[in-house]
Amino acid sequence: MKTLTILKYQWKDLFRGKWIIGYGLIYLLMSDAMIRFAGTGPKAMISIANIMLLLIPLVGVIYGALYLYQSREFTELLLAQPLDRNTLFWGLFGGLALPLAFAFTAGILIPMIYTGMVLSAKFQSLALLVILGNVLTLLFTGLGFWMGLKFFENRIKGLGYALVSWLFLAVIYDGLVLLAVFMLGDYPIEEPMLAMTMLNPIDLARITVLLEFDISALMGYTGAVFNRFFGSVIGIGVATACLGLWLGIPLWSGKRLFNKKDF
């Protein structure tokens, strides 16, 4: 019950600040534009997915770290109350991650509803888009929380690491993978490529979207390898486990830091 009380207060505080509403409106406007220009078919959903794969990690990791800095006095006040630290941690995390997930979900679904896209699109594809967006929201908010706690006394350093981590995972990592493919193209690198994909949650989500919309065929032999592995039961299980690790490890580490932190 105490966690729910903290969540309730966090929700009121976030919506009172209006920025969470603005975050949802960004998705609403971009989804509306994609549907108007690309129609209600797979092209619009792929465009929305591409925006999602860049924006969600950026907002999650930055606000995950920034939120801890901004709510320091509130956190200290709650710690003075008879509250368990685990309860407080999950209340603070859920109070930010769940509104972000709600804003994303509402932002992409509302245009799909009033344009009739929910009726014409495949339910599986639509559900996959929403689930991946929510998983990435929780994952990168948790990563931001961990960085905020790790560098709690140095706000600039914490936000700097958060921004660099997003830049590395969203942009630089793919460049390194392409460089490796170019330099080692004469060698059998299918298994290393699969392993490198597992090490990046954004790439895992991107590959899942490519396979769902059958775009992997445009990737030639590499796409066939991804399709063969991730299209199997084992591949789906491994990908799910990797996303689970990406979600769980930062939260577990962040909770340990929070329990030991002398505020």
C-alpha positions in Angstrom: 0.0 0.0 0.0 2.9 2.4 0.8 4.3 1.8 -2.7 0.9 2.7 -4.2 0.7 5.8 -2.1 4.1 7.0 -3.4 3.1 6.0 -7.0 -0.1 8.1 -6.7 1.8 11.1 -5.5 4.4 10.7 -8.2 1.8 10.5 -10.9 0.1 13.7 -9.6 3.4 15.5 -9.5 4.5 14.5 -13.0 1.2 15.4 -14.6 1.1 18.7 -12.7 4.5 19.5 -14.3 3.0 19.0 -17.8 6.2 17.7 -19.3 4.9 14.1 -19.3 1.9 15.3 -21.2 4.2 17.0 -23.7 6.1 13.7 -24.1 2.9 11.9 -25.0 1.9 14.7 -27.4 5.2 14.3 -29.2 4.4 10.6 -30.0 0.8 11.6 -30.9 1.9 14.2 -33.4 4.6 12.0 -34.9 2.3 9.0 -35.1 -0.4 11.1 -36.7 2.1 12.4 -39.3 3.5 9.0 -40.1 0.0 7.6 -40.6 -1.0 10.5 -42.8 2.1 10.3 -45.0 2.6 6.5 -45.1 -1.0 5.3 -44.7 -2.3 2.7 -42.2 -0.1 -0.1 -43.4 3.2 -1.6 -42.2 5.2 1.5 -43.5 3.6 3.7 -40.8 4.3 1.2 -38.1 7.9 0.8 -39.2 8.4 4.6 -39.1 6.9 4.8 -35.7 9.2 2.0 -34.5 12.2 3.8 -35.8 11.3 6.9 -33.9 10.5 4.8 -30.8 13.9 3.1 -30.9 15.7 6.5 -30.7 13.5 8.6 -28.5 12.5 6.1 -25.8 16.1 5.2 -24.7 17.1 8.9 -24.8 14.2 10.1 -22.6 14.3 7.1 -20.3 18.0 7.3 -19.5 18.2 11.1 -19.2 15.0 11.5 -17.1 15.8 8.4 -15.0 19.0 10.1 -13.9 17.7 13.7 -13.8 14.6 12.7 -11.7 16.7 11.4 -8.8 18.6 14.7 -8.7 15.5 16.8 -8.8 13.7 14.7 -6.2 16.5 14.6 -3.6 14.8 16.6 -1.0 11.6 14.6 -1.4 13.5 11.4 -1.1 15.2 12.6 2.1 11.9 13.6 3.5 10.4 10.1 2.8 13.5 8.4 4.2 12.8 10.2 7.5 9.5 8.4 7.6 9.0 4.8 8.7 9.4 3.5 5.1 11.4 0.5 3.9 14.0 1.5 1.4 13.0 -1.1 -1.1 9.4 0.2 -1.0 10.7 3.7 -1.6 12.9 2.7 -4.4 10.2 0.8 -6.3 7.8 3.7 -5.6 10.2 6.3 -7.1 11.0 4.1 -10.1 7.5 3.1 -10.8 6.4 6.7 -10.3 8.5 7.7 -13.3 8.7 4.6 -15.5 4.9 3.9 -15.5 3.8 7.4 -16.6 6.5 7.4 -19.3 5.1 4.0 -20.5 1.5 5.3 -20.3 2.4 8.5 -22.3 4.1 6.4 -25.0 1.3 3.9 -25.3 -1.4 6.6 -25.4 0.6 8.7 -27.8 0.8 6.0 -30.5 -2.5 4.4 -30.0 -4.8 7.4 -30.1 -3.9 8.3 -33.7 -4.2 4.7 -34.7 -7.7 4.6 -33.2 -9.2 7.7 -34.8 -7.6 6.9 -38.2 -8.9 3.3 -38.1 -5.4 1.8 -38.2 -6.2 -0.5 -35.2 -8.8 -2.2 -37.3 -6.7 -2.7 -40.4 -3.3 -3.5 -38.8 -2.3 -6.9 -37.6 -3.0 -7.2 -33.9 0.3 -9.1 -33.4 2.3 -6.3 -35.0 0.5 -3.6 -33.0 0.9 -5.5 -29.7 4.6 -6.1 -30.4 5.2 -2.4 -31.0 3.5 -1.4 -27.7 5.2 -4.2 -25.7 8.7 -3.3 -27.1 8.1 0.4 -26.4 7.1 -0.3 -22.8 10.0 -2.8 -22.2 12.5 -0.2 -23.5 10.9 2.5 -21.3 11.3 0.4 -18.2 14.8 -0.8 -19.2 16.3 2.6 -19.9 14.6 4.3 -17.0 16.1 1.7 -14.8 19.5 2.3 -16.4 19.1 6.0 -15.8 18.2 5.4 -12.2 21.4 3.3 -11.7 23.6 6.0 -13.3 21.9 8.7 -11.2 22.6 6.7 -8.0 26.1 5.8 -9.1 27.1 9.4 -9.7 24.6 10.9 -7.2 27.0 13.6 -5.9 28.1 14.7 -9.3 25.0 15.7 -11.4 27.0 16.7 -14.5 29.0 13.4 -14.5 25.8 11.4 -14.1 23.9 13.1 -16.9 27.0 12.9 -19.1 27.3 9.2 -18.6 23.6 8.8 -19.3 23.8 10.7 -22.5 27.0 8.9 -23.7 25.4 5.5 -22.9 22.4 6.4 -25.1 24.7 7.7 -27.9 26.8 4.5 -27.8 23.9 2.1 -27.8 21.8 3.9 -30.3 24.4 5.2 -32.8 28.0 4.2 -32.2 27.4 0.5 -31.5 25.8 0.0 -34.9 28.7 1.7 -36.6 31.2 -0.6 -34.8 29.2 -3.6 -35.9 29.1 -2.4 -39.5 32.9 -1.8 -39.3 33.5 -5.3 -38.0 31.3 -6.8 -40.8 33.2 -4.8 -43.4 36.6 -5.8 -42.1 35.8 -9.5 -41.4 33.4 -10.1 -44.3 35.6 -13.0 -45.6 35.2 -14.9 -42.4 32.2 -16.8 -40.9 30.9 -14.1 -38.5 27.3 -15.2 -38.2 27.6 -16.3 -34.6 29.6 -13.3 -33.4 27.0 -11.1 -35.1 24.2 -12.7 -33.2 26.2 -12.3 -30.0 26.9 -8.6 -30.7 23.2 -8.1 -31.3 22.4 -9.7 -27.9 24.7 -7.1 -26.2 22.5 -4.2 -27.2 18.8 -4.0 -26.2 18.1 -1.4 -29.0 19.4 -3.8 -31.6 17.4 -6.6 -30.1 14.2 -4.5 -30.4 15.2 -3.4 -34.0 15.8 -7.0 -35.1 12.4 -8.1 -33.7 10.7 -5.3 -35.6 12.5 -6.2 -38.8 11.5 -9.9 -38.5 7.9 -9.0 -37.7 7.5 -7.0 -40.9 9.6 -9.4 -43.0 12.2 -6.7 -43.8 15.0 -9.1 -42.9 14.8 -10.3 -46.5 16.3 -6.9 -47.6 19.4 -7.7 -45.4 20.5 -10.6 -47.6 22.4 -13.4 -45.9 22.7 -11.6 -42.6 18.9 -11.2 -42.5 18.5 -14.9 -43.3 20.7 -15.8 -40.3 18.8 -13.5 -38.0 15.5 -14.9 -39.3 16.6 -18.5 -38.8 17.8 -17.9 -35.2 15.3 -15.3 -33.8 12.4 -17.0 -35.7 13.0 -20.2 -33.6 11.7 -20.9 -30.2 15.2 -21.0 -28.8 16.0 -17.6 -30.5 12.9 -16.0 -29.0 13.7 -17.4 -25.6 17.3 -16.2 -25.7 16.3 -12.7 -26.9 13.6 -12.5 -24.2 16.2 -13.6 -21.6 18.7 -11.0 -22.8 16.1 -8.2 -22.6 15.2 -9.5 -19.1 18.9 -9.2 -18.0 19.1 -5.7 -19.5 16.1 -4.8 -17.5 16.9 -6.6 -14.3 20.6 -6.0 -13.7 20.5 -2.1 -13.7 17.4 -2.2 -11.4 19.1 -4.8 -9.1 22.3 -2.7 -9.0 20.4 0.5 -8.5 18.4 -0.9 -5.6 21.6 -2.1 -3.9 23.1 1.4 -4.3 19.9 3.0 -3.0 19.8 0.8 0.1 23.4 1.7 0.9 23.3 5.3 -0.1 23.8 7.9 2.7 21.4 10.7 1.6 
